[in-house]
Amino acid sequence: MNIRVFLLACLAMLIACAAPQPAAIATPSMSGAQPEQQAADRVLIVLYDPAVGAEPLLQAVREMQAELVYRYTNINGIAARIPPPQEMAQAIHRLERVPGVLQVQRDQMMQLQNPAAH
């Protein structure tokens, strides 16, 4: 009798493990923070065209007196922290006009959530 119970428990665990789980999705974490605060310490992620290169973008970052936080080599991009006196919207607009810049986005925290939990 004990072997039957043990085998039944093992079978139940295997079935539970094999059951499909809903996929988790990434959504911006908006835990009550303002959009300006939600952006990771005023950091912008900027992607550039490798054919143009990073130099025009790096020059613009220096002229804006922004801090180069990170240089992404695999995706041809940088992370730059914009100093507080500058408006983020103006900094984004200025960087978007730099030759070779493909995309400018605010760095933000992403949180995995289970859509069934809502």
Summary of the structure (lengths in Angstrom):
residues: 118
radius of gyration: 23.2
end to end distance: 42.7
largest distance: 78.9
contacts: 272
relative contact order: 0.24
helix: 36%
strand: 31%
